[in-house]
Amino acid sequence: VIITGANSGLGRAAAAELLRMRARVIMGCRDRARAERAAREIRAEVGEGADGAGELVVRELDLASLRSVRAFCHRVLQEESRLDVLINNAGIFQCPYMKTEDGFEMQFGVNHLGHFLLTNLLLGLLKNSAPSRIVVVSSKLYKYGEINFEDLNSEISYNKSFCYSRSKLANILFARELARRLDGTGVTVNSLHPGIVRTNLGRHVNIPLLAKPLFNLVSWAFFKTPLEGAQTSIYLASSPDVEGVSGKYFGDCKEEELLPKAMDDLVARKLWDISEVMVGLLK
């Protein structure tokens, strides 16, 4: 199993649970030191190797760098004989306007384009390992996003909330188009909404100092823990219930309805074609 952004939050919780299920888990993380620390903590919690339990491996992966994505995939293809599950989990949320190493708006670049390239480069291995699964972590906030092909890179205008929602809508459209392309290969693709979870994803959200105690109280009362939030990812990665199920969207381990704009096959195909050019898969 490969999990992107596995050193904290949802990814870390999913890594621990899948390790418990005796999976070999490759943690694809930007910050190697933080990932190694998380891996040590998970091993201490779960145990590793001794009783036939799984294995935890840390690999450097910066989704804001296409060069890093290519290097990560090159190493995986050299070292791994199979890949049963890819969980596209890492994400950046409502950050100020920044660009990736390749000049893409950060949220679109990391949440969509980095994972788009990663998945495409690993497709051969996933097909050879079929039946295998791709799990795409999206968000209910996709509802507030639009795919504006005139300004995909937010050069004309930037709204951090809107751009996050756009990247999460792109995740769902990508998952649906990929499912269509992989029909009959034994590789399934599903997207999900994890719920509102207490993670460090909101580090760029400004909460007034006086409101912080109230916000923290509310989040402890009503937000999911990372383990609760990771349940749908774990379910889609491992449950026999979803064997052969593809192109669907889940919340709380159940299939959910999508808005029409998230099921627009023409937009999904156009986004795919443009993404291929943006990440250099096509000239």
Solvent accessible surface area in square Angstrom, and as a share of the most:
residue,aa,sasa,rsa
1,V,25,0.14
2,I,0,0.00
3,I,0,0.00
4,T,0,0.00
5,G,20,0.19
6,A,0,0.00
7,N,23,0.12
8,S,35,0.23
9,G,17,0.16
10,L,27,0.13
11,G,0,0.00
12,R,55,0.20
13,A,11,0.09
14,A,2,0.02
15,A,0,0.00
16,A,7,0.05
17,E,36,0.16
18,L,6,0.03
19,L,0,0.00
20,R,116,0.42
21,M,102,0.46
22,R,135,0.49
23,A,20,0.15
24,R,91,0.33
25,V,0,0.00
26,I,6,0.03
27,M,0,0.00
28,G,1,0.01
29,C,2,0.01
30,R,136,0.50
31,D,52,0.27
32,R,92,0.33
33,A,67,0.52
34,R,85,0.31
35,A,0,0.00
36,E,50,0.23
37,R,119,0.43
38,A,5,0.04
39,A,0,0.00
40,R,140,0.51
41,E,80,0.36
42,I,0,0.00
43,R,74,0.27
44,A,91,0.70
45,E,99,0.44
46,V,30,0.17
47,G,30,0.29
48,E,56,0.25
49,G,46,0.44
50,A,107,0.83
51,D,101,0.52
52,G,51,0.49
53,A,16,0.12
54,G,8,0.08
55,E,78,0.35
56,L,6,0.03
57,V,17,0.09
58,V,6,0.04
59,R,33,0.12
60,E,100,0.45
61,L,4,0.02
62,D,40,0.21
63,L,12,0.06
64,A,17,0.13
65,S,4,0.03
66,L,21,0.10
67,R,167,0.61
68,S,23,0.15
69,V,0,0.00
70,R,95,0.35
71,A,63,0.49
72,F,7,0.03
73,C,2,0.01
74,H,110,0.49
75,R,100,0.37
76,V,4,0.02
77,L,85,0.42
78,Q,134,0.60
79,E,85,0.38
80,E,21,0.10
81,S,107,0.69
82,R,129,0.47
83,L,5,0.03
84,D,52,0.27
85,V,11,0.06
86,L,0,0.00
87,I,1,0.00
88,N,4,0.02
89,N,21,0.11
90,A,18,0.14
91,G,26,0.25
92,I,14,0.07
93,F,33,0.14
94,Q,28,0.12
95,C,0,0.00
96,P,79,0.50
97,Y,88,0.34
98,M,70,0.31
99,K,91,0.38
100,T,11,0.06
101,E,99,0.44
102,D,62,0.32
103,G,29,0.28
104,F,24,0.10
105,E,1,0.01
106,M,26,0.12
107,Q,0,0.00
108,F,1,0.00
109,G,3,0.02
110,V,15,0.09
111,N,1,0.01
112,H,2,0.01
113,L,1,0.00
114,G,0,0.00
115,H,8,0.04
116,F,0,0.00
117,L,0,0.00
118,L,0,0.00
119,T,0,0.00
120,N,29,0.15
121,L,46,0.23
122,L,0,0.00
123,L,24,0.12
124,G,41,0.40
125,L,17,0.08
126,L,0,0.00
127,K,89,0.38
128,N,131,0.67
129,S,3,0.02
130,A,38,0.29
131,P,107,0.67
132,S,2,0.01
133,R,36,0.13
134,I,1,0.00
135,V,1,0.01
136,V,3,0.02
137,V,10,0.06
138,S,3,0.02
139,S,10,0.07
140,K,81,0.34
141,L,65,0.32
142,Y,1,0.00
143,K,79,0.34
144,Y,153,0.58
145,G,0,0.00
146,E,92,0.41
147,I,25,0.13
148,N,60,0.31
149,F,48,0.20
150,E,146,0.65
151,D,10,0.05
152,L,13,0.06
153,N,25,0.13
154,S,4,0.03
155,E,112,0.50
156,I,137,0.70
157,S,79,0.51
158,Y,60,0.23
159,N,83,0.42
160,K,66,0.28
161,S,49,0.32
162,F,65,0.27
163,C,2,0.01
164,Y,11,0.04
165,S,5,0.03
166,R,8,0.03
167,S,0,0.00
168,K,9,0.04
169,L,3,0.01
170,A,0,0.00
171,N,5,0.02
172,I,1,0.00
173,L,1,0.00
174,F,7,0.03
175,A,2,0.01
176,R,63,0.23
177,E,4,0.02
178,L,1,0.01
179,A,12,0.09
180,R,110,0.40
181,R,105,0.38
182,L,5,0.03
183,D,122,0.63
184,G,82,0.79
185,T,51,0.29
186,G,38,0.36
187,V,5,0.03
188,T,16,0.09
189,V,0,0.00
190,N,7,0.04
191,S,2,0.01
192,L,0,0.00
193,H,20,0.09
194,P,15,0.09
195,G,17,0.17
196,I,116,0.59
197,V,24,0.14
198,R,47,0.17
199,T,44,0.26
200,N,67,0.34
201,L,59,0.29
202,G,32,0.31
203,R,122,0.44
204,H,48,0.22
205,V,54,0.31
206,N,131,0.67
207,I,39,0.20
208,P,93,0.59
209,L,151,0.75
210,L,172,0.86
211,A,37,0.29
212,K,86,0.36
213,P,91,0.58
214,L,115,0.57
215,F,82,0.34
216,N,71,0.37
217,L,123,0.61
218,V,58,0.33
219,S,8,0.05
220,W,174,0.61
221,A,68,0.53
222,F,161,0.67
223,F,48,0.20
224,K,52,0.22
225,T,45,0.26
226,P,42,0.26
227,L,81,0.40
228,E,92,0.41
229,G,1,0.01
230,A,0,0.00
231,Q,74,0.33
232,T,5,0.03
233,S,4,0.03
234,I,10,0.05
235,Y,47,0.18
236,L,4,0.02
237,A,7,0.05
238,S,46,0.29
239,S,15,0.10
240,P,105,0.66
241,D,103,0.53
242,V,6,0.04
243,E,117,0.52
244,G,64,0.62
245,V,45,0.26
246,S,39,0.25
247,G,12,0.12
248,K,84,0.36
249,Y,5,0.02
250,F,10,0.04
251,G,3,0.02
252,D,82,0.43
253,C,42,0.25
254,K,135,0.57
255,E,99,0.44
256,E,55,0.25
257,E,157,0.70
258,L,18,0.09
259,L,72,0.36
260,P,103,0.65
261,K,52,0.22
262,A,0,0.00
263,M,76,0.34
264,D,53,0.27
265,D,66,0.34
266,L,141,0.70
267,V,40,0.23
268,A,3,0.03
269,R,98,0.36
270,K,100,0.42
271,L,2,0.01
272,W,9,0.03
273,D,73,0.38
274,I,52,0.27
275,S,0,0.00
276,E,31,0.14
277,V,82,0.47
278,M,46,0.21
279,V,3,0.02
280,G,36,0.34
281,L,60,0.30
282,L,93,0.46
283,K,219,0.93
